[in-house]
Amino acid sequence: MQGFFKILRRIWQRLRRWLGFPFWGRFANGKRRSSDGRRRGGSSPKLPSVPLAEAEYEFLFAELLQGVRRGWSRAQVVQFIGAVGSGPIAEGWVAWLRDFGDRLLAAPGGNRELAQRAIALGRMDCPPLGTVAAEIGQKLREVPDLAPRTAEPSEPSAIADCLNKGHWQLNRRQYASALLSFQRAAQWEPDNPEVAYGLGLASFRLGLFRQAIELFDRALAVAPEDLAAIAHRGLAYDALERGAEAIAECERVLDLDARSARDWCARGRVLLHLRRPHEAIAAYDRALALKPNHAGAWYERGNVLYDLQDYPGAIAAYDEALQAQPDYAPAWLNRGAACGNLGRYQEAIAAFDRVLDLQPYDYHGWLRRGQTLQHLHKYAEAIAAFDRALQIRPDDPLASRYRNDAQNRSRSR
């Protein structure tokens, strides 16, 4: 899998050279790259002419669906799609979406909310991507929620491999791919609670909260004391502003016995949601006592410490997570934020660079990088980073506010 990220980085390095982005903060042969945001001669940067990697198209599509959920206007959707690029890049995105749709349609159903979101995108009148999305959405509506079980997998480990791959993809924010991995497992064992739980997680991360609740319901019908499924169902209720149901799920998690590292992590998540951070830390400590190299537990423990403004403690926890899983992008992101809060800006920049190496279209990576560059009074680079954040989330007021502030500071120098 490391080879995959090397390929992704090579592709993005080529894109960076064509785009002329000044804000990666890399060193080459001991010398800092130019940060004035211009090519020699002051010419405008040239858009790349090669398709992006599949993981990049996937990340962008997930962001686009989230924008539709947040109520983007047609102008915002068109701006977002246009910012990604035209020509081979746009054609590659459409080809990726057609392939993704084919794989979804070949899997068991249960994607009704995703279908609705895809149809809503199609109504934005943004061909050809929106047209293809609408076609996929209409076809998904016709797929039964529960497809019949297919023949047994060729290898006994195939289902476990699909589950492991799905969780690996979730950790790397490849949510659409994770959904497909779990759906492949569902073809063989549709009643497996671990499969339903994985499908629920992938749906939750895609912002498909009603779909996620239905899938967690399916998992809990078979394994009624699965604390992780109960906790995530509660978070989905909370996202839908169904507060009473969310609180009931939290209380249920605390009432049941925690038996595994995953159970203790679920309890920690609920305790943090209930604003009981010290108890949450104790829960993560119990999880780590059972599974010392649990990257997710270290990461979530770091997040609690971050919320308590114990930034050195948070950094130590993120370092443990990264030792267990070096390409854990969320841990790099939050490590950078903690370093920034301590005034360790160069360390923060290095962490955000690592995030953007792994996930070039990560909105939070660009936003945080811009904020850090602004602290270093590198306003031109900060503005460019905020511009990238706004390309990914055109409706974001925070990035707009930071960009305007950086621009005003730059003019007053």
FENWOVEN-V731903 format. One record per residue. N is the residue number from 1. PHI is phi in degrees with one decimal (NA if undefined). OMEGA is omega as a letter, one per 30 degrees, with the letter a starting at -180 (none if undefined). BURIAL is 1 if it has 16 or more other ideal C-beta (glycine too) atoms within 10 Angstrom, else 0. Layout:
BEGIN
n=N phi=PHI omega=OMEGA burial=BURIAL
n=N phi=PHI omega=OMEGA burial=BURIAL
END
This chain:
BEGIN
n=1 phi=NA omega=l burial=0
n=2 phi=-60.5 omega=l burial=0
n=3 phi=-61.8 omega=l burial=0
n=4 phi=-58.8 omega=a burial=0
n=5 phi=-71.0 omega=l burial=1
n=6 phi=-64.5 omega=l burial=0
n=7 phi=-62.2 omega=a burial=0
n=8 phi=-59.7 omega=a burial=1
n=9 phi=-65.9 omega=l burial=0
n=10 phi=-62.6 omega=l burial=0
n=11 phi=-61.9 omega=a burial=1
n=12 phi=-68.4 omega=l burial=1
n=13 phi=-60.9 omega=l burial=0
n=14 phi=-65.3 omega=l burial=0
n=15 phi=-62.2 omega=a burial=1
n=16 phi=-61.1 omega=a burial=1
n=17 phi=-62.9 omega=a burial=0
n=18 phi=-72.3 omega=a burial=0
n=19 phi=-75.8 omega=a burial=0
n=20 phi=72.3 omega=a burial=0
n=21 phi=-61.8 omega=a burial=1
n=22 phi=-95.9 omega=a burial=1
n=23 phi=-112.9 omega=l burial=1
n=24 phi=-91.4 omega=l burial=1
n=25 phi=62.9 omega=l burial=1
n=26 phi=-89.1 omega=l burial=0
n=27 phi=-113.7 omega=l burial=0
n=28 phi=-126.5 omega=a burial=0
n=29 phi=55.0 omega=l burial=0
n=30 phi=80.6 omega=a burial=0
n=31 phi=-117.3 omega=l burial=0
n=32 phi=-72.4 omega=l burial=0
n=33 phi=-70.2 omega=l burial=0
n=34 phi=-61.2 omega=a burial=0
n=35 phi=-122.1 omega=a burial=0
n=36 phi=-85.6 omega=l burial=0
n=37 phi=75.9 omega=a burial=0
n=38 phi=-128.0 omega=l burial=0
n=39 phi=-83.7 omega=l burial=0
n=40 phi=-60.9 omega=a burial=0
n=41 phi=85.1 omega=l burial=0
n=42 phi=73.3 omega=a burial=0
n=43 phi=-73.1 omega=l burial=0
n=44 phi=-70.1 omega=l burial=0
n=45 phi=-62.9 omega=a burial=0
n=46 phi=-91.1 omega=l burial=0
n=47 phi=-69.0 omega=l burial=0
n=48 phi=-65.2 omega=a burial=1
n=49 phi=-120.0 omega=l burial=0
n=50 phi=-119.8 omega=l burial=0
n=51 phi=-61.8 omega=l burial=1
n=52 phi=-82.9 omega=l burial=1
n=53 phi=-74.3 omega=a burial=1
n=54 phi=-57.0 omega=a burial=1
n=55 phi=-62.2 omega=l burial=1
n=56 phi=-71.7 omega=l burial=1
n=57 phi=-59.5 omega=a burial=1
n=58 phi=-63.0 omega=a burial=1
n=59 phi=-61.5 omega=a burial=1
n=60 phi=-64.9 omega=a burial=1
n=61 phi=-65.7 omega=l burial=1
n=62 phi=-60.9 omega=l burial=1
n=63 phi=-63.8 omega=a burial=1
n=64 phi=-63.4 omega=l burial=1
n=65 phi=-63.4 omega=l burial=1
n=66 phi=-64.8 omega=l burial=0
n=67 phi=-63.3 omega=l burial=1
n=68 phi=-62.0 omega=l burial=1
n=69 phi=-63.1 omega=a burial=1
n=70 phi=-79.3 omega=l burial=0
n=71 phi=92.3 omega=l burial=0
n=72 phi=-55.0 omega=l burial=1
n=73 phi=-79.8 omega=l burial=0
n=74 phi=-59.4 omega=a burial=0
n=75 phi=-60.5 omega=l burial=0
n=76 phi=-68.2 omega=l burial=1
n=77 phi=-63.5 omega=a burial=1
n=78 phi=-63.8 omega=l burial=1
n=79 phi=-62.3 omega=a burial=0
n=80 phi=-61.3 omega=a burial=1
n=81 phi=-63.5 omega=l burial=1
n=82 phi=-65.7 omega=a burial=0
n=83 phi=-66.7 omega=l burial=0
n=84 phi=-66.5 omega=l burial=1
n=85 phi=136.8 omega=a burial=1
n=86 phi=-121.1 omega=l burial=0
n=87 phi=60.8 omega=a burial=0
n=88 phi=-58.4 omega=l burial=0
n=89 phi=-65.9 omega=l burial=1
n=90 phi=-64.5 omega=l burial=1
n=91 phi=-63.4 omega=l burial=0
n=92 phi=-65.0 omega=l burial=1
n=93 phi=-66.8 omega=l burial=1
n=94 phi=-62.8 omega=l burial=1
n=95 phi=-63.2 omega=l burial=0
n=96 phi=-61.4 omega=a burial=1
n=97 phi=-65.3 omega=l burial=1
n=98 phi=-61.5 omega=a burial=0
n=99 phi=-66.2 omega=l burial=0
n=100 phi=-60.7 omega=l burial=1
n=101 phi=-62.9 omega=l burial=1
n=102 phi=-60.7 omega=a burial=0
n=103 phi=-70.8 omega=l burial=0
n=104 phi=-63.5 omega=a burial=1
n=105 phi=-69.3 omega=l burial=0
n=106 phi=-82.7 omega=a burial=0
n=107 phi=-99.6 omega=l burial=1
n=108 phi=-58.3 omega=a burial=1
n=109 phi=-77.4 omega=a burial=1
n=110 phi=95.5 omega=a burial=1
n=111 phi=-113.7 omega=a burial=1
n=112 phi=-66.4 omega=a burial=1
n=113 phi=-70.4 omega=l burial=1
n=114 phi=-62.2 omega=l burial=1
n=115 phi=-60.1 omega=l burial=1
n=116 phi=-61.7 omega=l burial=1
n=117 phi=-66.3 omega=l burial=1
n=118 phi=-65.9 omega=l burial=1
n=119 phi=-66.0 omega=l burial=1
n=120 phi=-62.0 omega=l burial=1
n=121 phi=-62.7 omega=l burial=1
n=122 phi=-61.3 omega=a burial=1
n=123 phi=-71.4 omega=l burial=0
n=124 phi=-76.7 omega=l burial=1
n=125 phi=56.7 omega=a burial=0
n=126 phi=-131.1 omega=a burial=1
n=127 phi=-70.5 omega=g burial=0
n=128 phi=-88.1 omega=a burial=0
n=129 phi=-62.3 omega=a burial=1
n=130 phi=-65.0 omega=l burial=1
n=131 phi=-63.8 omega=l burial=0
n=132 phi=-64.4 omega=l burial=1
n=133 phi=-59.7 omega=a burial=1
n=134 phi=-64.7 omega=l burial=1
n=135 phi=-60.9 omega=l burial=1
n=136 phi=-63.8 omega=a burial=1
n=137 phi=-60.0 omega=l burial=1
n=138 phi=-62.9 omega=l burial=0
n=139 phi=-69.0 omega=l burial=0
n=140 phi=-63.0 omega=l burial=1
n=141 phi=-61.1 omega=a burial=0
n=142 phi=-88.6 omega=a burial=0
n=143 phi=-82.3 omega=l burial=1
n=144 phi=-59.5 omega=a burial=0
n=145 phi=-61.0 omega=a burial=0
n=146 phi=-123.6 omega=l burial=0
n=147 phi=-80.1 omega=l burial=1
n=148 phi=-65.4 omega=l burial=0
n=149 phi=-65.3 omega=l burial=0
n=150 phi=-91.3 omega=l burial=0
n=151 phi=-60.4 omega=l burial=0
n=152 phi=-62.2 omega=l burial=0
n=153 phi=-63.5 omega=a burial=1
n=154 phi=-67.9 omega=a burial=0
n=155 phi=-118.4 omega=l burial=0
n=156 phi=-58.1 omega=a burial=0
n=157 phi=-87.3 omega=a burial=0
n=158 phi=-61.6 omega=a burial=0
n=159 phi=-66.3 omega=l burial=1
n=160 phi=-60.9 omega=l burial=0
n=161 phi=-63.0 omega=l burial=0
n=162 phi=-63.3 omega=l burial=1
n=163 phi=-64.3 omega=l burial=1
n=164 phi=-62.7 omega=l burial=0
n=165 phi=-64.2 omega=l burial=1
n=166 phi=-60.9 omega=l burial=1
n=167 phi=-69.9 omega=l burial=1
n=168 phi=-61.0 omega=l burial=1
n=169 phi=-68.7 omega=l burial=1
n=170 phi=-60.5 omega=l burial=1
n=171 phi=-64.0 omega=l burial=1
n=172 phi=-105.0 omega=l burial=1
n=173 phi=60.9 omega=l burial=1
n=174 phi=-94.8 omega=a burial=1
n=175 phi=-70.4 omega=l burial=1
n=176 phi=-66.0 omega=l burial=1
n=177 phi=-64.8 omega=l burial=1
n=178 phi=-62.0 omega=l burial=1
n=179 phi=-57.6 omega=l burial=1
n=180 phi=-66.4 omega=l burial=1
n=181 phi=-62.7 omega=l burial=1
n=182 phi=-68.0 omega=l burial=1
n=183 phi=-68.6 omega=l burial=1
n=184 phi=-63.6 omega=l burial=1
n=185 phi=-63.7 omega=a burial=1
n=186 phi=-67.1 omega=l burial=1
n=187 phi=-62.8 omega=a burial=1
n=188 phi=-94.0 omega=a burial=1
n=189 phi=-135.1 omega=a burial=1
n=190 phi=-64.0 omega=a burial=1
n=191 phi=-96.1 omega=l burial=0
n=192 phi=-70.8 omega=a burial=1
n=193 phi=-63.5 omega=l burial=1
n=194 phi=-68.1 omega=l burial=1
n=195 phi=-67.6 omega=l burial=1
n=196 phi=-62.6 omega=l burial=1
n=197 phi=-62.8 omega=l burial=1
n=198 phi=-61.0 omega=l burial=1
n=199 phi=-61.7 omega=l burial=1
n=200 phi=-64.2 omega=l burial=1
n=201 phi=-61.6 omega=a burial=1
n=202 phi=-61.7 omega=l burial=1
n=203 phi=-64.5 omega=l burial=1
n=204 phi=-59.6 omega=a burial=1
n=205 phi=-67.1 omega=l burial=1
n=206 phi=-82.6 omega=a burial=1
n=207 phi=79.7 omega=l burial=1
n=208 phi=-95.1 omega=a burial=1
n=209 phi=-71.3 omega=l burial=1
n=210 phi=-66.1 omega=l burial=0
n=211 phi=-62.4 omega=l burial=1
n=212 phi=-61.9 omega=a burial=1
n=213 phi=-61.2 omega=l burial=1
n=214 phi=-60.0 omega=a burial=1
n=215 phi=-73.8 omega=l burial=1
n=216 phi=-65.3 omega=l burial=1
n=217 phi=-57.3 omega=a burial=0
n=218 phi=-65.4 omega=l burial=1
n=219 phi=-64.6 omega=a burial=1
n=220 phi=-76.1 omega=l burial=1
n=221 phi=-65.6 omega=l burial=0
n=222 phi=-98.4 omega=a burial=0
n=223 phi=-125.9 omega=a burial=1
n=224 phi=-65.4 omega=a burial=0
n=225 phi=-111.6 omega=l burial=0
n=226 phi=-76.9 omega=a burial=1
n=227 phi=-61.5 omega=a burial=1
n=228 phi=-65.5 omega=l burial=1
n=229 phi=-66.2 omega=l burial=1
n=230 phi=-64.0 omega=a burial=1
n=231 phi=-62.9 omega=a burial=1
n=232 phi=-69.6 omega=l burial=1
n=233 phi=-64.1 omega=l burial=1
n=234 phi=-62.0 omega=l burial=1
n=235 phi=-65.8 omega=l burial=1
n=236 phi=-66.7 omega=l burial=1
n=237 phi=-59.0 omega=a burial=1
n=238 phi=-62.1 omega=l burial=1
n=239 phi=-62.4 omega=l burial=0
n=240 phi=-90.3 omega=l burial=0
n=241 phi=61.3 omega=l burial=0
n=242 phi=-102.4 omega=a burial=1
n=243 phi=-60.0 omega=a burial=0
n=244 phi=-62.0 omega=l burial=0
n=245 phi=-68.6 omega=l burial=0
n=246 phi=-63.4 omega=l burial=1
n=247 phi=-64.0 omega=l burial=0
n=248 phi=-60.8 omega=l burial=0
n=249 phi=-67.4 omega=l burial=1
n=250 phi=-60.8 omega=l burial=1
n=251 phi=-63.8 omega=l burial=0
n=252 phi=-66.0 omega=l burial=1
n=253 phi=-60.4 omega=a burial=1
n=254 phi=-73.4 omega=a burial=1
n=255 phi=-78.0 omega=a burial=0
n=256 phi=-84.6 omega=l burial=1
n=257 phi=-75.7 omega=l burial=0
n=258 phi=-91.0 omega=a burial=1
n=259 phi=-117.6 omega=a burial=0
n=260 phi=-131.5 omega=l burial=0
n=261 phi=-60.0 omega=l burial=1
n=262 phi=-63.9 omega=l burial=1
n=263 phi=-62.1 omega=a burial=1
n=264 phi=-66.3 omega=l burial=1
n=265 phi=-64.2 omega=l burial=1
n=266 phi=-61.1 omega=l burial=1
n=267 phi=-64.9 omega=l burial=1
n=268 phi=-61.0 omega=l burial=1
n=269 phi=-61.9 omega=a burial=1
n=270 phi=-67.7 omega=a burial=1
n=271 phi=-63.2 omega=l burial=1
n=272 phi=-66.8 omega=l burial=1
n=273 phi=-60.6 omega=l burial=1
n=274 phi=-86.1 omega=l burial=0
n=275 phi=62.7 omega=l burial=0
n=276 phi=-122.4 omega=a burial=1
n=277 phi=-64.1 omega=a burial=1
n=278 phi=-68.6 omega=l burial=0
n=279 phi=-69.0 omega=l burial=0
n=280 phi=-63.8 omega=l burial=1
n=281 phi=-60.4 omega=l burial=1
n=282 phi=-61.3 omega=l burial=0
n=283 phi=-65.6 omega=l burial=1
n=284 phi=-65.9 omega=l burial=1
n=285 phi=-62.4 omega=l burial=0
n=286 phi=-65.9 omega=l burial=1
n=287 phi=-62.2 omega=a burial=1
n=288 phi=-73.6 omega=l burial=1
n=289 phi=-65.3 omega=l burial=0
n=290 phi=-83.1 omega=a burial=0
n=291 phi=-144.6 omega=a burial=1
n=292 phi=-60.9 omega=a burial=0
n=293 phi=-99.4 omega=a burial=0
n=294 phi=-76.9 omega=a burial=1
n=295 phi=-59.1 omega=a burial=1
n=296 phi=-63.0 omega=l burial=1
n=297 phi=-66.7 omega=l burial=1
n=298 phi=-61.9 omega=a burial=1
n=299 phi=-62.2 omega=a burial=1
n=300 phi=-69.6 omega=l burial=1
n=301 phi=-62.8 omega=l burial=1
n=302 phi=-59.8 omega=l burial=1
n=303 phi=-65.3 omega=l burial=1
n=304 phi=-64.7 omega=l burial=1
n=305 phi=-63.8 omega=l burial=1
n=306 phi=-61.2 omega=l burial=1
n=307 phi=-61.6 omega=l burial=0
n=308 phi=-83.5 omega=a burial=0
n=309 phi=64.3 omega=l burial=0
n=310 phi=-91.1 omega=a burial=1
n=311 phi=-68.4 omega=l burial=1
n=312 phi=-60.5 omega=l burial=0
n=313 phi=-63.6 omega=l burial=1
n=314 phi=-63.6 omega=a burial=1
n=315 phi=-61.3 omega=l burial=1
n=316 phi=-61.2 omega=l burial=1
n=317 phi=-68.0 omega=l burial=1
n=318 phi=-63.3 omega=l burial=1
n=319 phi=-63.1 omega=l burial=0
n=320 phi=-64.8 omega=l burial=1
n=321 phi=-61.6 omega=a burial=1
n=322 phi=-74.5 omega=l burial=1
n=323 phi=-67.1 omega=l burial=0
n=324 phi=-74.8 omega=a burial=1
n=325 phi=-147.1 omega=a burial=1
n=326 phi=-61.5 omega=a burial=0
n=327 phi=-102.8 omega=l burial=1
n=328 phi=-82.8 omega=a burial=1
n=329 phi=-58.9 omega=l burial=1
n=330 phi=-58.9 omega=l burial=1
n=331 phi=-68.3 omega=l burial=1
n=332 phi=-61.4 omega=a burial=1
n=333 phi=-60.2 omega=a burial=1
n=334 phi=-73.5 omega=l burial=1
n=335 phi=-62.3 omega=l burial=1
n=336 phi=-61.2 omega=l burial=1
n=337 phi=-63.7 omega=l burial=1
n=338 phi=-65.0 omega=l burial=1
n=339 phi=-61.5 omega=l burial=1
n=340 phi=-61.1 omega=l burial=1
n=341 phi=-67.0 omega=l burial=0
n=342 phi=-94.0 omega=a burial=0
n=343 phi=77.6 omega=l burial=0
n=344 phi=-92.6 omega=a burial=1
n=345 phi=-70.1 omega=l burial=1
n=346 phi=-66.0 omega=l burial=0
n=347 phi=-63.3 omega=l burial=1
n=348 phi=-63.1 omega=l burial=1
n=349 phi=-59.5 omega=l burial=1
n=350 phi=-61.1 omega=l burial=1
n=351 phi=-67.3 omega=l burial=1
n=352 phi=-67.6 omega=l burial=1
n=353 phi=-60.1 omega=l burial=1
n=354 phi=-65.5 omega=l burial=1
n=355 phi=-57.0 omega=a burial=1
n=356 phi=-76.6 omega=l burial=1
n=357 phi=-65.7 omega=a burial=1
n=358 phi=-77.7 omega=a burial=1
n=359 phi=-138.7 omega=a burial=1
n=360 phi=-59.6 omega=a burial=1
n=361 phi=-106.8 omega=l burial=1
n=362 phi=-83.1 omega=a burial=1
n=363 phi=-56.1 omega=a burial=1
n=364 phi=-65.3 omega=l burial=1
n=365 phi=-62.0 omega=l burial=1
n=366 phi=-67.4 omega=a burial=1
n=367 phi=-62.1 omega=a burial=1
n=368 phi=-64.7 omega=l burial=1
n=369 phi=-63.6 omega=l burial=1
n=370 phi=-61.8 omega=l burial=1
n=371 phi=-60.9 omega=a burial=1
n=372 phi=-68.3 omega=l burial=1
n=373 phi=-62.4 omega=l burial=1
n=374 phi=-64.7 omega=l burial=1
n=375 phi=-61.9 omega=l burial=0
n=376 phi=-86.9 omega=a burial=0
n=377 phi=61.6 omega=l burial=0
n=378 phi=-99.3 omega=a burial=1
n=379 phi=-71.1 omega=l burial=1
n=380 phi=-62.8 omega=l burial=1
n=381 phi=-67.8 omega=l burial=1
n=382 phi=-63.6 omega=l burial=1
n=383 phi=-60.0 omega=l burial=1
n=384 phi=-62.5 omega=l burial=1
n=385 phi=-66.9 omega=l burial=1
n=386 phi=-64.8 omega=l burial=1
n=387 phi=-60.5 omega=l burial=1
n=388 phi=-65.9 omega=l burial=1
n=389 phi=-61.3 omega=a burial=1
n=390 phi=-73.8 omega=l burial=1
n=391 phi=-66.4 omega=a burial=1
n=392 phi=-81.5 omega=l burial=1
n=393 phi=-131.6 omega=a burial=1
n=394 phi=-61.4 omega=a burial=1
n=395 phi=-94.2 omega=a burial=0
n=396 phi=-81.8 omega=a burial=1
n=397 phi=-71.2 omega=a burial=0
n=398 phi=-65.2 omega=l burial=0
n=399 phi=-62.4 omega=l burial=1
n=400 phi=-63.1 omega=a burial=0
n=401 phi=-65.3 omega=l burial=0
n=402 phi=-64.6 omega=l burial=1
n=403 phi=-63.0 omega=l burial=1
n=404 phi=-61.7 omega=l burial=0
n=405 phi=-63.7 omega=l burial=1
n=406 phi=-62.9 omega=l burial=1
n=407 phi=-66.1 omega=l burial=0
n=408 phi=-64.3 omega=l burial=0
n=409 phi=-65.4 omega=l burial=0
n=410 phi=-63.4 omega=a burial=0
n=411 phi=-69.9 omega=a burial=0
n=412 phi=-83.4 omega=a burial=0
n=413 phi=-75.5 omega=none burial=0
END
